[in-house]
Amino acid sequence: MDRHRQNPSNNNLFEPQPLHFQVKRDTPATKPQKERLYRLAEQHKITLEVDVEKLTRSDASRLADKILAKYGR
């Protein structure tokens, strides 16, 4: 058995192919996310150093996770 024999269907396996990439949009934080951040800040008596109204969904989620990790529920 010759393992090094080329399979004809794999001849172009390593040929360059066009890259199809679509940049994800930064969607704004949802109303419930904003409300949760304001509630957490008030509950833990902290001042948010960012403008909650300008956060993206991922940034709002990340900030809420950081607050919960540091201060708890």
N, C-alpha and C positions, 0 to 999 in steps of 0.2 A: 504494500500500500504506500503510495507516494503522497505524503502530507503536503509537500511543497508545490504540487501541481496547482496551477491557477484554475479557479472556477470561472468560466467565461461570463457568468452573470455578475461577478464581483470585479470586473475589470475597471469600472469607474468608481469603485468604492471610496477611493481616497482622492478623487478629483475635486477641485474646488467647486463649491456650489454657492449660489447666491444666498446671502443671509437675509432672512425675513424677520424683521424686528419691529415691534411697535411699542413706542414709549407709553407707559401708563400715565394717565392724567392724574394730577393731584386734585382729588375731589375735596370740597370743603367738609369740615366736621359737621356731623348731623346735629339736629336740635337736641336729641337726648344726650349726645356726647357732651355738648356744651353745658347742658343743665347739670350733668353728673360732675363735671369739673368744678363748676361754681359751687355745687353742694359739698363736694369734698374739701374745697378750699375753706368754705365757711365752717364746716364741721371740725376741721383740724386747725382752724384759726391761722391759716397761712395766706400770704399774698402771692398771687400768681404773677410771675415776672414776664409773662407773655400775653399777647392779646388773643384771648380765647376765640374771638370772632374771626380771626385770620388763620386759625390752625387748619391743617388738612386732617382728614379722617385718621390717617396713620399717626400723625403727630399728636392728635388728641388722645388716641388710644394709648400711645407710648407714655404721655404725660400722666394719664390716669393710673397706669400701671406703676409708674415711679412713685406717685403719691401713696398708692396703696402699699407698695413695698416698704416705704420709709415710715409711714404713719399707721398703717393697718386700716381696717374698715372703720 
